[in-house]
């Protein structure tokens, strides 16, 4: 993220005015258990992923004073493609780019995330990897399990988001207003192995998803 | 003081007095709720939330009416938009219709524009005729016949309920300037909105106090005959008191209008209850703390607004 004060001001205005305005008028959020969101960093918000709006909506739920600490984790190959998109993703959204695909032996692709956690940042993470089929829960990748095991004292908040895939699904540039729901789950900590954590995380997400009455989408 | 307020806000004097009365009732009710809460906080938590939300809603309503007619129409259009959005989010929709739903939202500003320019003939046919024909045509042209009837039916019905029916409030406001020399369009709007909302509260209160016999156990198990009759009677009495002051109706006509608002309000309420039952949800949304969604709040007005509008138009428009 840029340290240029003008860029930081642009980021602040983008989130304080544009994102909040659009979310208030075009979407309308129902937030369950807002009090479970972390008050400060370091922390990890781990949500399901159906739409670009997911990131923006999640970030809008946190107080603006924490905005400098909020860092969505995003695929480098997608978000850094193209000069303008790369600049916007890095400096306005504030993403931490992550390399996808084959990992060279000995390389630690998640090291950038370790560094961010050490700095007290709040990571916004989508363990499904990509947005996938709108309004369907995909398989979780286990990178978050690795992070959890490496940082057992950092709170990890599972968050189930619903409706965003209807409002702006993958492959569409047309935002259609729909009410969306964000259910914040109880905080998890990475005690034990990566697989134990993944089990607990999946159970929490399934529990949150089960409480929603989801209208059909066909 | 009232004369100054009336001049400064450019509102008819009776509307200013009625508005002050409404705020007095709100303040008195809030004091009562605070006293109850001091006795047993847990038991009256929802009531406290509801009351706090009433402050926001009556505040917004007062602001919209006091500012000017354009602000009031925009306010009502936003209510319609939020209700339509809530409705479309609750029902099953087809992915292929996403773009069409954006068009459906555009019907809101257009419909309220007809009201704003007082073009009654277009106002009354735009949704029931033109939108009714447009959307099935567009959907058929898209070519997906799977669940076609359901998609056309739910969209047309939702537009009728949240856009057409609710927009009668705006038409009442605009057309009332000529038809109501007593309190103007604002007087008519105030009359129907406040009575419909008051009727909800009255039915709830009578039901809580004396409710025994259920009216529609399968749709809305909390609605009782005692609540319904008590509520409609209370609304009728209040209408008989308010009507001659705000509208050209005498106390008998006002009482009749009040009972129409009371009964149609009840029917609008159970109509939305039936929709929610069908869809398996408890609240239509989470917009208004203690009340649920916006549809939960304007459900009675979806029926009461057109019912009162056409009653008044038939008997009191020269």
Interface residues (C-beta under 8 A of the other chain):
Chain A: X28 X30 X31 X134 X163 X166 X169 X172 X174 X176 X177 X178 X179 X180 X213 X215 X216 X217 X218
Chain B: X82 X85 X86 X88 X89 X90 X91 X92 X93 X94 X95 X98 X99 X101 X102 X105 X146 X147 X279 X280 X281 X285 X286 X287
